[in-house]
């Protein structure tokens, strides 16, 4: 979720939004914990390079997922332009209709 906003800006506008900084910082912290605290790295003592590779992989996977859900993204975007907010139950109903 933290990478989705940045990925969508990249997909739609080929640039990153300045408000993605906090989301990216939080995503980096999660990846660091995954590697160092939860042992989810490919090596026993993961380094920053491995963490960066993992974060890049998650970013690519997020972009791929968003590409595969273009119809839902367009619908949510339309609603946000109209109302400026959308609830998770409404998003879920659109997801259920698509999948």
N, C-alpha and C positions, 0 to 999 in steps of 0.2 A: 504494500500500500504506500509506503514511504517513497518508493521509487516511481510510482505510477504517474504522479503529476509531472515530474521532470521528464519521464519517458514520453508522455503524451505531448508535451511542448516540443520535444525533439521531433516527434513524428509529424506534428501539424505545422510547425514553424521553423524547423531545422535549427533551433536554438534552445538554450536553457533559460528558464525564468529566474530572476534574482531571488524570488522567495523560496527557491528550492534548497537554499543553503541549510536551513534547520532540518529539513527532511533528510538531506544527505548526511548531515552530522549524526542524526539518530540512526540511520541505516548503517553507517560505519561502526557505531558503537555496538549495534546488534551483531554484526559480522564478527567484530573483535571478540565479543562474548561467546559466540558460537564456536570460534576457533580455540580460544584460550581457556574458557571456563567449562564448556560443555564437551570438549574433545571432538568437535565435528570437523576438524581439519584432516587433511590427508597425511600429515606428519605429526609426530608426537609434540614437537615444539614449533608451532607455526610462526612464520615471520610476517612482516608487513606486506611483502610481495604476494604471499599466498592469500592474505586477507583481501588485497586489492583485486586479485584475480577472481576471487569468490564474489566480491561486490560487482565486478564487471559482468560476471556470468548472470547474477540475479537481475542486473539491469537489462541485459540482452533478452533474458527470458520474459521479463515484464513487457518489453517492447513487442516481443512476439505474441504474447497473450493479448495485448491491446490491439495489435493488427488483426488478430483472429476474431475480435469482438467489436469490429467497426460499427456494426448496426447498433449495439447497445451504447457504445460511446457517443454516437451521434444523437441518440434519443436522450441520454442523460445531459449532454451538452445543450440540447434544445430546451429541456426543462429548466436547467440552470440559468439560461438566458432569460426565460420567462419569470421564474420565481426566485432565483438566487439560492435556493436550497432544495435538497431532495433527501428523503429518508431512506434508511437501509431496506425497509420492507418494500418500498416502491421499486428500488433498484433490483431487489430479489425477484419481484414479480416480473420485471422485464427480462431478467436472466432466465427465469423459468419458462417464459414464453419463447425464448430463443433456443434454449437447450432442452 
